[in-house]
Amino acid sequence: MKPPLLLRDLYAGRAFRTLAFAVTPELVENFCNCVEDGNPLFRDIKAAQAAGYQGCVAPPGLAGIFGRQAYLGDYSMPPGGVLAGQTIELHAPGFVGEEFRVDCTVVNLEQKKGRHRVTFESTARRPNGEVVALVRVVVMWPPDPPS
């Protein structure tokens, strides 16, 4: 069982272990089925190539998955946290079969209306260093349990 990621362990500049995120055909299939996305560019190589891509395109929404996994990879989310916002900047298309390196850092901590807000920034890169996506996740973080 993973330990919870506590507020006291979060600070601006905190970096997390690099996440290897593989875009497998099974992941894409499950994601597309879950969100009911029938875009043929994601699952039909002929359609993707006809549109000028080298292969099936990774659904952009997958960035939301690695955006959270990047800071929770070694931890569990403590009870009471609430996703307050998420932005995804796509810099290049990702493709099925690729594996990205995702680096995540805490970029901001603040209090709003008595609640702690933590902003994480995750950058997904190809092995050659090219940035594919940048994800910012804002979480209303629960207070630490009494020790």
C-alpha positions as CSV (number, residue, x, y, z in Angstrom):
1,M,0.0,0.0,0.0
2,K,1.3,3.4,-0.9
3,P,1.8,6.1,1.8
4,P,-0.5,9.2,1.5
5,L,1.1,12.3,0.0
6,L,0.7,14.8,2.9
7,L,0.5,18.5,2.7
8,R,3.6,18.9,4.9
9,D,5.6,17.0,2.2
10,L,4.6,19.5,-0.5
11,Y,6.5,22.7,-1.3
12,A,7.1,24.9,-4.3
13,G,9.9,23.2,-6.4
14,R,9.3,19.7,-5.1
15,A,10.0,17.3,-7.9
16,F,8.7,13.8,-8.1
17,R,10.3,10.7,-9.6
18,T,10.1,10.6,-13.4
19,L,7.1,8.6,-14.6
20,A,7.4,6.3,-17.7
21,F,4.0,6.5,-19.4
22,A,3.4,4.0,-22.2
23,V,0.7,4.7,-24.7
24,T,-0.4,1.1,-25.4
25,P,-3.2,0.0,-27.7
26,E,-5.0,-1.4,-24.7
27,L,-4.8,1.9,-22.8
28,V,-6.1,3.8,-25.8
29,E,-8.9,1.2,-26.4
30,N,-10.0,1.4,-22.7
31,F,-9.8,5.2,-22.6
32,C,-11.8,5.6,-25.8
33,N,-14.5,3.1,-24.6
34,C,-14.7,4.9,-21.3
35,V,-15.2,8.4,-22.7
36,E,-17.2,7.1,-25.7
37,D,-14.8,8.6,-28.2
38,G,-15.0,6.9,-31.6
39,N,-12.4,9.1,-33.4
40,P,-10.8,6.7,-35.9
41,L,-7.4,8.5,-35.6
42,F,-7.0,6.9,-32.2
43,R,-7.6,3.2,-33.3
44,D,-7.5,2.9,-37.1
45,I,-4.0,3.2,-38.5
46,K,-5.3,3.6,-42.1
47,A,-7.4,6.6,-41.0
48,A,-4.5,8.1,-39.1
49,Q,-2.1,7.7,-42.0
50,A,-4.7,9.0,-44.5
51,A,-4.9,12.1,-42.2
52,G,-1.1,12.5,-42.5
53,Y,0.0,10.9,-39.2
54,Q,2.7,8.2,-38.9
55,G,0.4,6.0,-36.8
56,C,-2.6,6.1,-34.5
57,V,-2.7,9.3,-32.5
58,A,-2.9,9.1,-28.7
59,P,-6.1,10.7,-27.4
60,P,-5.2,14.1,-25.9
61,G,-7.2,13.3,-22.8
62,L,-4.6,10.8,-21.8
63,A,-2.6,13.7,-20.7
64,G,-5.0,14.1,-17.8
65,I,-4.1,10.6,-16.7
66,F,-0.4,11.1,-16.6
67,G,-0.8,14.5,-15.2
68,R,-2.1,12.9,-11.9
69,Q,0.0,9.8,-12.0
70,A,3.1,11.9,-12.1
71,Y,2.7,13.0,-8.5
72,L,0.8,10.1,-7.2
73,G,3.0,7.4,-8.6
74,D,4.6,6.6,-5.3
75,Y,1.8,7.9,-3.1
76,S,-1.9,7.7,-2.5
77,M,-4.2,10.7,-2.4
78,P,-5.3,11.5,1.1
79,P,-9.1,11.6,1.7
80,G,-10.7,14.9,1.2
81,G,-8.8,16.2,-1.8
82,V,-10.7,17.8,-4.7
83,L,-9.6,18.4,-8.2
84,A,-10.1,22.1,-8.7
85,G,-8.8,22.5,-12.2
86,Q,-6.7,21.1,-15.0
87,T,-5.2,22.5,-18.2
88,I,-3.5,20.6,-21.0
89,E,-1.2,22.2,-23.5
90,L,-0.4,20.0,-26.4
91,H,2.9,20.7,-28.1
92,A,3.0,17.7,-30.5
93,P,0.9,14.7,-31.2
94,G,1.7,11.6,-29.3
95,F,1.3,8.2,-30.9
96,V,0.1,4.8,-29.9
97,G,3.2,2.7,-29.0
98,E,5.3,5.6,-27.7
99,E,6.5,5.9,-24.1
100,F,6.9,9.3,-22.6
101,R,9.0,10.5,-19.7
102,V,6.8,12.6,-17.4
103,D,8.5,15.0,-14.9
104,C,6.3,16.7,-12.3
105,T,6.9,19.6,-10.0
106,V,4.9,21.5,-7.4
107,V,4.7,25.0,-8.9
108,N,2.5,26.7,-6.3
109,L,0.9,26.4,-2.9
110,E,-1.6,28.9,-1.6
111,Q,-4.6,29.2,0.6
112,K,-8.0,30.2,-0.7
113,K,-11.0,30.4,1.5
114,G,-9.3,28.5,4.2
115,R,-8.3,25.6,1.9
116,H,-4.9,24.7,0.6
117,R,-4.5,24.7,-3.2
118,V,-1.6,22.9,-4.7
119,T,-0.6,23.3,-8.4
120,F,1.4,20.6,-10.0
121,E,3.0,20.9,-13.5
122,S,3.8,17.7,-15.5
123,T,5.8,17.7,-18.7
124,A,5.7,14.7,-21.0
125,R,8.7,14.3,-23.3
126,R,9.7,11.8,-25.9
127,P,13.0,10.0,-25.3
128,N,14.8,12.7,-27.5
129,G,13.6,15.4,-25.2
130,E,10.8,16.8,-27.4
131,V,7.9,18.1,-25.3
132,V,4.6,16.5,-26.2
133,A,2.3,17.9,-23.5
134,L,2.3,20.1,-20.4
135,V,-0.4,19.5,-17.8
136,R,-1.2,21.7,-14.9
137,V,-3.4,20.2,-12.1
138,V,-4.8,22.3,-9.3
139,V,-6.0,20.3,-6.2
140,M,-7.7,21.5,-3.1
141,W,-5.5,19.6,-0.7
142,P,-6.8,18.2,2.6
143,P,-5.1,19.1,5.9
144,D,-2.7,16.6,7.4
145,P,-4.2,14.2,9.9
146,P,-3.2,14.9,13.6
147,S,0.0,13.2,14.5
